[in-house]
C-alpha cells in the first residue's frame, strides 16, 4: 500500500490534464478517508508489530504528501487517529513503532 500511495497521481504536485479543482479535492478526500479507515482499524485491532508498523508507515507517507499539497483538513483527520493511539503505541516494546511515532509527531507540528 505504501508503494501505491507514493505513486498515486492525485497525490502528486503536478496537475493532470483531467484535473478540476473540485474533482481533485474530492479524490484526495476519498483516498484519505479510505486510508484513514484502514490505518484506524489496524491500529485498533492488530497485536502484530508488523501490521502496526506498516499502518504508521502509510500514515507517515500520506501526511507528507498531504502537507506538500496543503490539504490541512485531511491532515487533521490523520492527526485525530494519531492522537487516539499515540499514548498506547508510545509504550510499545518495538523501537520501530516508537521511532515512527516520533517521526509522525514531528510532521504534525
Secondary structure as the mmCIF struct_conf table of DSSP 4:
data_model
#
loop_
_struct_conf.conf_type_id
_struct_conf.id
_struct_conf.beg_label_comp_id
_struct_conf.beg_label_asym_id
_struct_conf.beg_label_seq_id
_struct_conf.end_label_comp_id
_struct_conf.end_label_asym_id
_struct_conf.end_label_seq_id
HELX_RH_AL_P HELX_RH_AL_P1 UNK A 2 UNK A 7
HELX_RH_3T_P HELX_RH_3T_P1 UNK A 9 UNK A 11
BEND BEND1 UNK A 12 UNK A 14
TURN_TY1_P TURN_TY1_P1 UNK A 17 UNK A 18
HELX_RH_AL_P HELX_RH_AL_P2 UNK A 21 UNK A 45
HELX_RH_AL_P HELX_RH_AL_P3 UNK A 49 UNK A 68
TURN_TY1_P TURN_TY1_P2 UNK A 69 UNK A 70
HELX_RH_AL_P HELX_RH_AL_P4 UNK A 72 UNK A 89
TURN_TY1_P TURN_TY1_P3 UNK A 90 UNK A 91
BEND BEND2 UNK A 93 UNK A 93
HELX_RH_AL_P HELX_RH_AL_P5 UNK A 95 UNK A 107
TURN_TY1_P TURN_TY1_P4 UNK A 108 UNK A 108
#
